[in-house]
Amino acid sequence: MTLEHDDFKRELDEIEAALDRIRDSKFGICHHCLNPIDDEKLLVNPIITNCGCH
């Protein structure tokens, strides 16, 4: 596989994980502290999984 393919696959996996979090009602919740992730951070990067606490 090429580096470009690896990057595409990694991004696709992150998007699919974000969709899973939406389905599980966990989207926008920090994986570390379980607090909500700031809406502005989610707008910039909707696949983010932490609030910045770590």
N, C-alpha and C positions, 0 to 999 in steps of 0.2 A: 504494500500500500504506500501511497505517496503521503508526504507531509500534509498537503492540501486536503487529501481524503481524510486523514486522521483528524484534522481540525474540524472539517465538516461533520464527521461522525460524532465528535465530542460535543459540538454545539447542538446537534440534533438530539443527542442523549440528554443534554441539559434542558432543552425545550420539552422533551417528553416527560422528564421528571417534574418540571413546573406544571405541566398539564395534569399529572398524577396528583400533585399537591392541591390543585384547584378541585379536582374530583373528590379528594379526601378532606376538603375544607381546611387545609393547612397552608394554603398559599398566603404569603405575606406574614408568616409566623417564623420567627427566628428559630433555627434548629438548636441553638445553644442555650438561650435563656427563655425561649417560648414567648417572648414579648413581640408585639406587632412590629414589623419592619416599616419604616417611614415611607409614606406614599411617594414622596419625591424620589427616594432611592429606587423604588419599584418601577417608576416611570422611566428612569434612566437605564435600569438593568432589571427587567422582569424575571430573570432566572436567578436572581440573588437569593441566598438561603440564610443569611444572617444579618443582624441589624447593625453590626459593627462593634458589638460588645466584646468580641474576641479578635 
